[in-house]
Amino acid sequence: MKNVQDALRKRQALLISAAITLLCVSLYVVFAHQKRMAEVNERMSVLVTQMISVFNDNEMIADATGVRFQQIRGTRECGGLSAFTPRDGENWAINGDSHQLNPASGTLVSRNQDLNASCMFAAAEFIRHKINAINPGRFDAHRYIIAHDASWFYWFDARDSIPFHFSDSKMASDPSAFFKPPESFYDRLLQKDVSKRAESSSDIYLDRITGEKAYSVISYIYDLSGAGVSDRIVGYLLYDHSLSEIRAAMLESFGGQLPPALMVELINAHTKSSLCLTKTCFWLSEALTRPMSDKYQFRYALPVYLFVLNDPQGRAAVLLAPFIFLLMAHMLRRRFNQNDIRHYTDPLTRCFTRKILEIVRERINAYPVVILMDCNKFKSINDTWGHGAGDRALQVIAQRMMSNVRDENDLVIRTGGDEFVILLHLTDFDTARRIAERVAQDIAAQDFKASGHALPLSVSWGVAQFRDDLDATIQQADADMYRMKQARQDATTIR
């Protein structure tokens, strides 16, 4: 049986499928994005923990170095000034010859041969060897000590001292621009809030060693030689977080693989200067924040549209959407058409019912001719052989009608018990009469039996040209059919 309103059902199926697909894909994207964001939040927490751990390490090393410095200076074990050699014709250094650096030792560069500098070198070397024995290779790179008046610098990794010169170092020329005044030793030592202690970090600057933007975490090495509570310092212990180093830490915290659409920047909450840690950071106006201290925080975002375009889960949604849409449209279209067929189809004969005329009236210009057919002596079949035989007779008659019309466009409609209307698509009157004659002949040729008895089947028919109103045209075809029935009865009476 043909589909009744296939074009309409196709449009409906496409619209509903588009809405459902959009909803399903949107829900999938939202849940996948939220899941990815939960992973990002977790990994960003790991990164913050790593960064705070570096600061805590710096605090620990500063305290240990300060204690060792006081011990060495108090017992006069600093080694004197003999270890100093000239550097650059203006400065002095311990292990400062860039052509003959001892990689097993740190480097100290001083404006003068200074006993406190020599003591600090001995103390820092002791701590450097000790921490590397406990945690090999984790504490040397980018860590150094600056005297409170910038009169000397010590690097845990000797190679970091190579590009340094007092003449072009901003820290050496104006240390107050980089370092906050220290608070009391005990206040800092007993402060549990890491975010407050970490506020002593520097602003973002261009690092001469790496050539990258960086910022430094700063810890204080206190002068504890007096009896009172001290806020005096010997020097500053710095750890430089260069851009590449922070990026490496972030990559490590994400297990070696960043989400493709992730954007992360480290921002100074005071100055609003920032370091972009990913390829781009343009979508951070609505970013989440993860504070490291009162001064620095991470801002990050995973824009949904970039997630869809770049993340494997997001791309999967985009790639699957057309298949979901087409499959759903096909299923809905088929289901709609099946429902139409059930609604408009006579379950006994599989012809259309009178309900189909509601649709036909909307496109009546496509059916210029109406054929009306009525079964001859059908009541006698029901009365004599029962309704079962009558139903089978109707099925045979309807089947022959449907077999003799074009399946795609012509309509066979059961309008009453044994009355049928055939609407022929764009067919002229003469052709319609030939089709009606052919249908009648085909029905009459059928070998129909009931309880072993042959029963002749026949129909009377009438044809009418459509004129403005479908019901009036059917009545006109009915009048034409009545004339055929009357002629048949007259012929029977004469015989």
Helices and strands as residue ranges (DSSP letters): H 6-74, E 85-87, E 91-94, E 107-110, H 115-134, E 143-147, E 152-155, G 158-161, G 166-168, H 170-173, G 175-177, H 185-189, H 194-197, G 198-200, E 205-206, E 213-222, E 233-242, H 243-253, E 263-268, E 274-276, E 288-291, E 296-301, H 304-310, H 312-344, G 354-356, H 357-360, G 361-366, E 369-375, H 378-385, H 387-403, E 411-414, E 419-424, H 429-444, E 449-450, E 453-454, E 459-465, H 470-494
